[in-house]
Amino acid sequence: MKSQLDSLPFTTQKRASETESAPSFFKALGFDKHLLPHGYHQSVVSLVITSLAISILSLALPVITLQIYDRILPNPGSGTLSVLIMGVCVAVVLETLLRLTRSYVIGRAGAAYEHRMSCQAIEKVVHADLSRIGNYGIGEHLHRMASVGKLRDFYNGYALTTICELLFVPIFLVLVAYIAGPLVLVPAIILLCFLIISIQRGQRLRHALEQREVTDDQRYNFLVESLEGVHTLKALALEGYFERRYEALEKASTVANYHVTQETSNTFTLGAIFSHVMVASVITVGAYCVLQGWLSTGGLIASLLLSGRMMQPIQKTLGLWARYQDYVLARRHITDILTTPQYMPVQKSAPPEPEGRLSLDQVSFRFAARDAWLLEDISLQINRGEIVLITGGHGVGKTTLLHLIAGIYPAGAGEIRINDAPVGAFDPKELTRHVGYVRSNAVLFRGTIRDNMTCFGLINEAQAREVAALLHVDKEVAKLPSGFDTFLNGSDNDVITPGLKQRISMVRALARRPRLILFDNADHALDKDGYASIYSLLARLKGKASMILVSDDQNIQSLADRYYRLEAGRLTEVSTPSSHLGSAPKEVRA
């Protein structure tokens, strides 16, 4: 069956504003333009001019030193020494001011980049097509989000200024050749050896970083798993087992971190060693040249200062090269986030009035193109006020079918229409007025009970209170010291019972008074009173709202007007919830 994803009215590609051309220097440096967040820009020209000015001013001290030793000291009565010293002081002050200003600009740009990129990354995550978001654990997602900070130095201008300063190294070599002649071969050979060894060290560092990424992902996932299930862990007395598992993961992570630290330390130590080798070699060979009369003392000192200046951008580049290995991995993670297929329904016309009508026409779905169809050729018609029950074995796709109707997943083929409008044509906020999805497991967010019932103020509180009264939530909340202002962490540590959590989440789903209710085994984890209140509400809504029920409870099943069974990806109509055990069912066709 041919997939129809490309024809659906939601975005799976980048918006036009996301594909704008990146600044030319980012292209020149080989950085990815899609890693530039919207609205972010850097003053490239000012950074380049500042870096060039700093490099030119850094030549003042070697040149003036040459003049002092070769011309002024042999002629002390010339009177130009004070003028040269003042000139050096002015150059040093200007260079210092330019460096401080450049550091401020780069730091501010880095903060802006990290902020904008983090916001863009979370936008991609929350609007992701959940059926194709990837099989990543929560810890891995957190690790990938944290990768934004590792990209900062390559987009805030630091890499650009480092490369600009590096381009002055050949100019320094030319000056050494002009001043000291053959002595230039010493720093040139040392720099060449340093470059070759640095490239090799960089490859080893990248391998160590990749190993650390793997172990850190495993450790983060285990931590999240342990924290989420800490109550179950303690109830089953699994503390010792989880401690041993974490010790093993921590050991692997520690070893990987040790290797990264060693490689990084060795890389920077290498730069320090070559810096000393550079000075010692220039002094040794230069002293021999002075003794032979091939070079003046001023020329030797100027060459020594220029050689030291050469090592400064080289060492900065070495540090950048070491961070580049981490950048490559971070770029891969952020690219995975930014290229995640998006599911963002866009309202194309005025939304219809909520009536509760639903139409599924030959709907099929699978999570990946290589997988078999989980749902295939599903067709179903529900009129206003009808209640449909769907049964089936575990894992056959009942919840996935409800996700498709609720607009959480896009259909792989076919069409889903709510009140005669395609589900993909609804704005997400508007869709919640038409469809209320009651999940089997309550999901509450960090905030007060009022925040959770009203979606942090997006839902009218009076409407939420009305549904809360029907589910007797108000009576339970009134027993709490802070009432509806009771703060919840959204975890098992909350002061309210699981049954009350379930009813609060149901209030949130039904507060907008949707005319189509999707009930996905939401009667689980309820006490007697909670079950009675939910059943009473469903019975009260019979004939007023359309419903799709997925439940094993016979009382809730008895509310249905029609019964269907989902099996092997096909939806078939049956006479009673258990009639599939007898005669062969009749397949539903449009």
C-alpha positions as CSV (number, residue, x, y, z in Angstrom):
1,M,0.0,0.0,0.0
2,K,1.4,3.4,-1.0
3,S,1.9,5.8,1.9
4,Q,0.0,9.1,1.7
5,L,2.1,11.0,4.2
6,D,3.1,13.6,1.7
7,S,-0.5,14.5,1.0
8,L,-1.6,15.1,4.6
9,P,-2.2,18.7,5.8
10,F,0.6,18.9,8.3
11,T,4.2,19.9,8.0
12,T,6.9,17.2,7.9
13,Q,9.5,19.5,6.3
14,K,11.3,22.6,7.4
15,R,9.5,25.9,7.2
16,A,10.7,28.4,4.6
17,S,12.1,30.5,7.4
18,E,14.3,27.6,8.5
19,T,16.0,27.2,5.2
20,E,17.4,30.7,4.9
21,S,21.0,30.9,3.8
22,A,23.5,30.9,6.5
23,P,26.2,33.6,6.7
24,S,29.0,32.9,4.2
25,F,31.6,32.5,6.8
26,F,29.7,29.6,8.4
27,K,29.6,27.9,4.9
28,A,33.3,28.6,4.5
29,L,34.1,26.9,7.8
30,G,32.0,23.9,6.9
31,F,29.4,24.4,9.6
32,D,25.8,23.4,9.0
33,K,23.4,26.3,8.2
34,H,20.4,24.4,9.8
35,L,22.2,24.8,13.2
36,L,21.7,28.5,13.0
37,P,18.5,29.4,15.0
38,H,15.9,31.8,13.7
39,G,16.8,35.5,14.1
40,Y,20.4,34.8,15.3
41,H,23.2,36.7,13.6
42,Q,26.7,37.7,14.4
43,S,28.7,40.8,13.4
44,V,31.2,39.0,11.2
45,V,32.8,42.1,9.8
46,S,33.5,43.7,13.2
47,L,35.0,40.4,14.5
48,V,37.2,40.0,11.5
49,I,38.4,43.6,11.7
50,T,39.0,43.4,15.4
51,S,41.0,40.2,15.0
52,L,43.1,41.7,12.3
53,A,43.8,44.8,14.3
54,I,44.8,42.6,17.4
55,S,47.2,40.6,15.2
56,I,48.7,43.7,13.7
57,L,49.2,45.4,17.0
58,S,50.9,42.2,18.3
59,L,53.7,42.9,15.8
60,A,54.6,46.1,17.6
61,L,56.7,44.6,20.4
62,P,58.9,42.4,18.2
63,V,59.5,45.1,15.6
64,I,60.3,47.8,18.2
65,T,62.5,45.3,20.1
66,L,64.5,44.8,16.9
67,Q,64.9,48.6,16.5
68,I,66.0,49.1,20.1
69,Y,68.7,46.4,20.1
70,D,70.0,47.0,16.6
71,R,69.8,50.8,16.3
72,I,69.1,52.6,19.6
73,L,71.4,50.8,22.0
74,P,74.4,51.2,19.6
75,N,73.5,54.9,19.3
76,P,72.2,55.9,22.8
77,G,72.1,59.6,22.0
78,S,69.5,59.4,19.3
79,G,66.6,60.3,21.8
80,T,64.0,58.0,20.1
81,L,63.9,55.4,22.9
82,S,61.2,57.2,24.8
83,V,59.1,57.6,21.7
84,L,59.3,53.9,20.9
85,I,58.4,52.9,24.5
86,M,55.3,55.2,24.4
87,G,54.3,53.6,21.1
88,V,54.6,50.1,22.5
89,C,52.5,51.1,25.5
90,V,49.8,52.6,23.3
91,A,49.8,49.4,21.2
92,V,49.6,47.2,24.3
93,V,46.7,49.2,25.7
94,L,44.8,49.2,22.4
95,E,45.3,45.4,22.0
96,T,44.0,44.8,25.5
97,L,40.9,46.9,25.0
98,L,40.2,45.2,21.7
99,R,40.6,41.7,23.2
100,L,38.2,42.7,26.1
101,T,35.6,44.1,23.7
102,R,35.8,41.1,21.4
103,S,35.4,38.7,24.4
104,Y,32.3,40.6,25.5
105,V,30.8,40.4,22.0
106,I,31.6,36.7,21.6
107,G,30.2,35.9,25.1
108,R,27.0,37.7,24.5
109,A,26.6,36.1,21.1
110,G,27.2,32.7,22.7
111,A,24.5,33.2,25.2
112,A,22.0,34.4,22.5
113,Y,22.9,31.4,20.4
114,E,22.4,28.9,23.2
115,H,19.1,30.5,24.2
116,R,17.7,30.5,20.7
117,M,18.9,27.1,19.7
118,S,17.6,25.5,22.9
119,C,14.1,27.1,22.3
120,Q,14.2,25.9,18.7
121,A,15.2,22.4,19.8
122,I,12.4,22.1,22.3
123,E,10.0,23.4,19.7
124,K,11.0,20.5,17.4
125,V,10.5,18.0,20.3
126,V,7.1,19.1,21.3
127,H,5.8,19.3,17.7
128,A,7.5,16.0,16.7
129,D,5.6,13.2,14.9
130,L,5.6,10.9,17.9
131,S,5.3,7.8,15.7
132,R,8.7,8.6,14.1
133,I,10.5,10.4,16.9
134,G,12.9,7.5,17.4
135,N,13.4,4.8,20.0
136,Y,15.3,7.0,22.5
137,G,15.1,6.9,26.2
138,I,14.4,10.0,28.3
139,G,18.0,10.1,29.4
140,E,19.1,10.1,25.8
141,H,16.8,13.0,25.0
142,L,18.1,15.0,27.9
143,H,21.7,14.3,26.8
144,R,20.9,15.4,23.3
145,M,19.3,18.6,24.5
146,A,22.4,19.3,26.6
147,S,24.5,19.2,23.4
148,V,23.4,22.7,22.5
149,G,26.1,24.2,24.7
150,K,28.8,22.3,22.9
151,L,28.0,24.1,19.6
152,R,28.3,27.6,21.0
153,D,32.0,28.2,20.4
154,F,31.5,27.4,16.7
155,Y,28.7,29.8,16.0
156,N,29.3,32.7,18.4
157,G,32.4,34.0,16.5
158,Y,35.1,32.3,18.6
159,A,36.0,29.8,15.9
160,L,36.1,32.6,13.4
161,T,38.4,34.8,15.4
162,T,40.7,31.9,16.1
163,I,41.0,31.1,12.4
164,C,41.6,34.8,11.6
165,E,44.5,34.8,14.1
166,L,45.8,31.5,12.7
167,L,45.9,33.1,9.2
168,F,48.6,35.5,10.6
169,V,51.0,32.6,11.3
170,P,52.3,32.6,7.7
171,I,52.8,36.4,8.1
172,F,54.8,35.8,11.3
173,L,56.9,33.2,9.4
174,V,57.5,35.7,6.5
175,L,58.7,38.3,9.1
176,V,61.0,35.8,10.7
177,A,62.4,34.9,7.3
178,Y,62.9,38.6,6.5
179,I,64.6,39.3,9.9
180,A,66.6,36.0,10.4
181,G,66.7,34.3,7.1
182,P,67.3,30.5,7.4
183,L,66.3,30.6,11.0
184,V,62.7,30.5,9.8
185,L,63.1,26.8,9.0
186,V,63.2,26.0,12.8
187,P,59.7,27.3,13.6
188,A,58.3,26.1,10.3
189,I,59.5,22.5,10.8
190,I,58.2,22.4,14.4
191,L,54.8,23.8,13.4
192,L,54.5,21.1,10.7
193,C,55.3,18.3,13.1
194,F,52.9,19.8,15.6
195,L,50.1,19.9,13.0
196,I,50.6,16.2,12.0
197,I,50.6,15.0,15.6
198,S,47.6,17.2,16.6
199,I,45.5,15.7,13.8
200,Q,46.3,12.2,15.0
201,R,45.5,13.1,18.6
202,G,42.2,14.6,17.5
203,Q,41.1,11.3,16.0
204,R,41.9,9.5,19.2
205,L,40.0,12.1,21.2
206,R,36.9,11.7,19.0
207,H,36.9,8.0,19.5
208,A,37.1,8.5,23.3
209,L,34.3,11.0,23.1
210,E,32.1,8.6,21.2
211,Q,32.7,5.9,23.8
212,R,31.7,8.3,26.5
213,E,28.5,9.3,24.7
214,V,27.4,5.7,24.6
215,T,28.1,5.0,28.3
216,D,26.5,8.4,29.4
217,D,23.3,7.6,27.4
218,Q,23.0,4.2,29.2
219,R,23.7,5.8,32.6
220,Y,21.2,8.6,32.1
221,N,18.5,6.2,30.9
222,F,19.1,4.0,33.9
223,L,18.9,7.0,36.3
224,V,15.5,8.1,34.9
225,E,14.2,4.6,35.0
226,S,15.2,4.2,38.6
227,L,13.8,7.5,39.7
228,E,10.5,7.0,37.9
229,G,10.1,3.5,39.5
230,V,11.7,4.1,42.9
231,H,8.5,3.1,44.7
232,T,8.2,-0.2,42.9
233,L,11.9,-0.7,43.3
234,K,11.7,-0.5,47.1
235,A,8.5,-2.5,47.2
236,L,10.2,-5.4,45.5
237,A,13.4,-5.0,47.5
238,L,15.5,-4.4,44.4
239,E,17.8,-1.8,45.9
240,G,20.8,-4.0,45.9
241,Y,20.3,-5.2,42.4
242,F,19.9,-1.6,41.1
243,E,22.9,-0.5,43.1
244,R,25.0,-3.1,41.4
245,R,23.7,-2.2,37.9
246,Y,24.4,1.5,38.6
247,E,27.9,0.6,39.8
248,A,28.6,-1.2,36.6
249,L,27.3,1.7,34.5
250,E,29.1,4.2,36.6
251,K,32.4,2.3,36.2
252,A,32.0,2.2,32.5
253,S,31.2,6.0,32.5
254,T,34.2,6.7,34.7
255,V,36.6,4.8,32.6
256,A,35.2,6.6,29.5
257,N,35.6,9.9,31.2
258,Y,39.1,9.0,32.2
259,H,40.1,8.3,28.6
260,V,38.6,11.5,27.4
261,T,40.4,13.5,30.2
262,Q,43.6,11.8,29.4
263,E,43.3,12.5,25.6
264,T,42.4,16.1,26.3
265,S,45.1,16.6,28.8
266,N,47.7,15.0,26.5
267,T,46.5,17.2,23.6
268,F,47.0,20.4,25.6
269,T,50.3,19.1,27.1
270,L,51.5,18.5,23.6
271,G,50.9,22.2,22.8
272,A,52.8,23.3,25.9
273,I,55.7,20.9,25.0
274,F,55.9,22.2,21.5
275,S,55.8,25.8,22.7
276,H,58.9,25.1,24.9
277,V,60.6,23.2,22.1
278,M,59.9,26.2,19.8
279,V,61.6,28.7,22.2
280,A,64.5,26.4,23.0
281,S,65.1,25.6,19.3
282,V,64.9,29.2,18.2
283,I,67.3,30.3,21.0
284,T,69.8,27.5,20.3
285,V,69.9,27.9,16.5
286,G,69.6,31.7,16.7
287,A,72.5,31.9,19.2
288,Y,74.7,29.9,16.8
289,C,73.7,32.2,14.0
290,V,74.6,35.3,16.2
291,L,78.0,33.8,17.0
292,Q,78.7,33.2,13.4
293,G,77.7,36.7,12.5
294,W,74.8,35.7,10.4
295,L,72.2,37.3,12.7
296,S,72.1,40.3,15.0
297,T,71.1,40.1,18.7
298,G,68.0,42.3,17.9
299,G,67.1,39.9,15.1
300,L,67.3,36.9,17.5
301,I,65.1,38.5,20.1
302,A,62.6,39.7,17.6
303,S,62.5,36.2,16.0
304,L,62.0,34.7,19.5
305,L,59.1,37.0,20.2
306,L,57.5,36.3,16.8
307,S,57.9,32.5,17.4
308,G,56.1,32.9,20.7
309,R,53.3,34.9,19.0
310,M,53.0,32.1,16.5
311,M,52.3,29.6,19.2
312,Q,49.4,31.6,20.8
313,P,47.0,31.1,17.8
314,I,48.3,27.6,17.3
315,Q,47.5,26.7,20.9
316,K,44.0,28.3,20.6
317,T,43.5,26.4,17.4
318,L,44.6,23.2,19.2
319,G,42.0,23.8,21.9
320,L,39.4,24.5,19.2
321,W,40.4,21.3,17.5
322,A,39.9,19.4,20.7
323,R,36.4,20.9,21.2
324,Y,35.6,20.2,17.5
325,Q,35.7,16.5,18.3
326,D,32.9,17.1,20.8
327,Y,31.2,19.4,18.4
328,V,30.9,16.7,15.8
329,L,29.0,14.4,18.2
330,A,26.9,17.3,19.5
331,R,26.1,18.3,15.9
332,R,24.8,14.8,15.2
333,H,22.6,14.9,18.3
334,I,21.1,18.4,17.5
335,T,20.7,17.5,13.9
336,D,18.6,14.4,14.9
337,I,16.4,16.8,17.0
338,L,16.0,19.5,14.3
339,T,15.3,17.0,11.5
340,T,12.7,15.0,13.5
341,P,9.6,14.7,11.3
342,Q,7.0,17.3,12.5
343,Y,3.3,16.8,13.0
344,M,1.9,20.3,13.1
345,P,-1.7,20.4,11.8
346,V,-2.6,23.8,10.3
347,Q,-6.1,25.1,10.3
348,K,-7.0,26.0,6.7
349,S,-10.5,27.2,7.2
350,A,-13.1,28.0,9.8
351,P,-13.5,25.0,12.1
352,P,-16.9,23.2,12.1
353,E,-19.0,23.1,15.2
354,P,-18.4,20.1,17.5
355,E,-21.1,17.5,16.8
356,G,-19.3,14.2,17.5
357,R,-19.4,12.7,14.0
358,L,-16.4,10.6,13.0
359,S,-15.4,9.0,9.7
360,L,-12.4,6.7,9.1
361,D,-11.9,5.8,5.5
362,Q,-9.4,3.0,4.7
363,V,-7.0,4.2,7.4
364,S,-3.7,2.3,7.8
365,F,-0.8,2.9,10.0
366,R,2.7,1.6,10.8
367,F,5.6,3.1,12.8
368,A,8.3,2.7,10.2
369,A,8.3,2.1,6.5
370,R,10.0,-1.3,6.9
371,D,7.4,-2.5,9.4
372,A,4.2,-4.4,8.6
373,W,1.0,-2.4,8.9
374,L,-0.2,-2.3,12.5
375,L,-3.6,-1.1,11.3
376,E,-4.8,-1.7,7.8
377,D,-7.8,-0.5,5.9
378,I,-9.8,0.6,9.0
379,S,-13.2,2.1,8.1
380,L,-15.7,3.3,10.7
381,Q,-18.6,5.6,10.8
382,I,-19.9,7.1,14.1
383,N,-22.9,9.4,14.1
384,R,-23.7,12.0,16.7
385,G,-24.4,10.5,20.1
386,E,-23.4,6.9,19.2
387,I,-21.2,4.8,21.5
388,V,-18.9,2.3,20.0
389,L,-16.9,-0.4,21.9
390,I,-13.6,-1.7,20.6
391,T,-12.2,-4.9,22.0
392,G,-9.1,-6.9,21.1
393,G,-6.1,-8.6,22.5
394,H,-3.1,-6.9,24.1
395,G,-0.9,-5.0,21.6
396,V,-3.2,-5.2,18.6
397,G,-3.3,-1.4,18.2
398,K,-6.4,-0.2,20.1
399,T,-4.5,2.7,21.8
400,T,-2.7,3.5,18.5
401,L,-6.1,3.8,16.7
402,L,-7.3,6.2,19.4
403,H,-4.0,8.2,19.0
404,L,-4.8,8.5,15.3
405,I,-8.3,9.8,16.0
406,A,-7.0,12.2,18.6
407,G,-4.5,13.6,16.2
408,I,-1.4,12.4,18.1
409,Y,-0.2,10.3,15.2
410,P,-0.8,11.1,11.5
411,A,-2.3,8.2,9.5
412,G,0.0,6.4,7.1
413,A,-2.8,6.1,4.6
414,G,-6.5,6.8,4.3
415,E,-8.4,9.7,5.9
416,I,-9.8,10.6,9.3
417,R,-12.6,13.2,9.3
418,I,-14.2,14.7,12.4
419,N,-17.4,16.6,11.7
420,D,-16.6,16.3,8.0
421,A,-13.2,18.0,8.4
422,P,-9.9,16.2,8.1
423,V,-8.3,15.8,11.5
424,G,-5.1,17.3,10.1
425,A,-6.9,20.5,9.2
426,F,-7.6,21.3,12.9
427,D,-5.5,23.6,14.9
428,P,-4.3,21.5,17.9
429,K,-6.1,23.8,20.4
430,E,-9.3,23.6,18.3
431,L,-9.1,19.9,18.1
432,T,-9.4,19.5,21.8
433,R,-12.9,21.1,21.6
434,H,-14.0,18.3,19.3
435,V,-12.1,15.3,20.8
436,G,-11.5,14.4,24.4
437,Y,-8.9,11.7,24.9
438,V,-9.0,10.0,28.3
439,R,-5.8,7.9,28.7
440,S,-5.4,4.7,30.7
441,N,-2.6,6.2,32.7
442,A,-3.0,9.6,34.2
443,V,-0.4,12.2,33.3
444,L,-0.1,15.2,35.5
445,F,2.3,18.1,35.2
446,R,4.3,19.9,37.8
447,G,2.0,22.6,39.1
448,T,-1.2,23.0,41.2
449,I,-4.3,20.9,40.8
450,R,-6.0,24.0,39.3
451,D,-3.1,24.3,36.8
452,N,-3.6,20.6,35.7
453,M,-7.4,20.9,35.4
454,T,-7.2,24.1,33.4
455,C,-4.1,23.3,31.3
456,F,-2.3,26.2,33.1
457,G,-5.1,28.7,32.4
458,L,-5.9,27.7,28.8
459,I,-9.3,26.2,29.8
460,N,-12.0,28.1,31.5
461,E,-11.9,27.3,35.2
462,A,-15.7,27.4,35.6
463,Q,-16.1,24.7,33.0
464,A,-13.3,22.6,34.6
465,R,-15.0,23.0,38.1
466,E,-18.3,21.8,36.6
467,V,-16.8,18.6,35.3
468,A,-14.8,18.2,38.6
469,A,-18.1,18.3,40.5
470,L,-19.6,15.6,38.3
471,L,-16.6,13.4,39.0
472,H,-16.6,14.3,42.7
473,V,-13.1,15.7,42.4
474,D,-14.1,18.8,44.3
475,K,-15.1,16.8,47.4
476,E,-11.7,15.0,47.4
477,V,-9.7,18.2,46.8
478,A,-11.6,20.0,49.6
479,K,-10.0,17.6,52.1
480,L,-6.6,18.8,51.1
481,P,-5.1,21.7,53.1
482,S,-4.4,23.8,50.0
483,G,-7.4,22.7,48.0
484,F,-7.1,23.3,44.3
485,D,-3.8,25.1,45.0
486,T,-2.2,21.9,46.2
487,F,1.1,21.6,44.4
488,L,1.9,18.4,42.5
489,N,5.2,17.2,41.2
490,G,3.7,15.0,38.6
491,S,5.3,11.9,40.2
492,D,4.5,9.1,42.5
493,N,5.5,11.3,45.5
494,D,2.4,13.5,45.1
495,V,0.0,13.6,48.1
496,I,-3.1,12.6,46.1
497,T,-4.2,9.0,45.3
498,P,-3.7,7.4,41.8
499,G,-7.5,7.4,41.5
500,L,-7.8,11.1,42.1
501,K,-5.0,11.7,39.6
502,Q,-7.0,9.7,37.0
503,R,-10.1,11.8,37.6
504,I,-8.2,15.1,37.5
505,S,-6.7,14.1,34.1
506,M,-10.3,13.2,33.0
507,V,-11.5,16.6,34.0
508,R,-8.8,18.2,31.9
509,A,-9.8,16.2,28.9
510,L,-13.5,16.8,29.2
511,A,-13.5,20.4,30.5
512,R,-13.8,21.8,26.9
513,R,-17.0,19.7,26.5
514,P,-15.8,17.7,23.5
515,R,-18.6,15.9,21.5
516,L,-16.3,12.9,20.8
517,I,-14.8,11.1,23.8
518,L,-12.1,8.5,23.5
519,F,-12.1,6.3,26.6
520,D,-9.0,4.1,26.8
521,N,-9.3,1.8,29.8
522,A,-9.4,4.9,32.1
523,D,-11.3,2.9,34.7
524,H,-8.1,1.2,35.9
525,A,-6.5,2.2,39.2
526,L,-9.8,3.6,40.5
527,D,-11.3,2.9,43.9
528,K,-15.0,2.1,44.3
529,D,-16.2,5.7,44.5
530,G,-14.0,6.9,41.7
531,Y,-15.2,4.1,39.4
532,A,-18.8,4.9,40.3
533,S,-18.4,8.6,39.5
534,I,-16.7,7.9,36.1
535,Y,-19.4,5.4,35.1
536,S,-22.1,7.7,36.2
537,L,-20.7,10.5,34.0
538,L,-20.3,8.3,31.0
539,A,-23.9,7.1,31.4
540,R,-25.1,10.7,31.8
541,L,-23.3,11.6,28.5
542,K,-24.9,8.7,26.6
543,G,-26.8,10.2,23.7
544,K,-25.3,13.6,24.2
545,A,-21.7,12.8,23.1
546,S,-20.2,10.2,20.8
547,M,-17.8,7.8,22.4
548,I,-15.3,5.2,21.5
549,L,-14.8,2.9,24.5
550,V,-11.9,0.6,25.1
551,S,-12.6,-1.2,28.4
552,D,-12.8,-4.7,29.9
553,D,-15.4,-3.6,32.4
554,Q,-18.8,-5.1,31.6
555,N,-20.8,-2.2,33.0
556,I,-18.9,0.3,30.8
557,Q,-19.2,-2.1,27.8
558,S,-23.0,-2.2,28.3
559,L,-23.2,1.5,27.4
560,A,-22.1,0.8,23.8
561,D,-24.6,0.8,20.9
562,R,-22.2,-1.2,18.6
563,Y,-19.3,-3.5,19.2
564,Y,-16.1,-4.0,17.2
565,R,-13.1,-6.2,17.5
566,L,-9.6,-5.2,16.4
567,E,-7.5,-8.2,15.4
568,A,-4.6,-8.6,13.0
569,G,-4.8,-5.0,12.0
570,R,-8.5,-5.3,10.9
571,L,-11.6,-3.9,12.5
572,T,-14.6,-6.1,12.4
573,E,-18.1,-5.7,13.8
574,V,-19.5,-8.2,16.3
575,S,-22.9,-8.7,17.8
576,T,-21.8,-8.6,21.5
577,P,-18.4,-7.9,23.2
578,S,-17.7,-11.6,23.4
579,S,-19.4,-12.9,20.2
580,H,-16.1,-13.1,18.4
581,L,-15.5,-16.3,20.3
582,G,-18.4,-17.9,18.4
583,S,-19.3,-17.3,14.8
584,A,-17.0,-15.6,12.4
585,P,-17.3,-11.8,12.6
586,K,-18.3,-9.5,9.7
587,E,-15.6,-7.1,8.5
588,V,-16.6,-3.5,8.5
589,R,-16.4,-1.8,5.1
590,A,-17.1,1.8,4.2
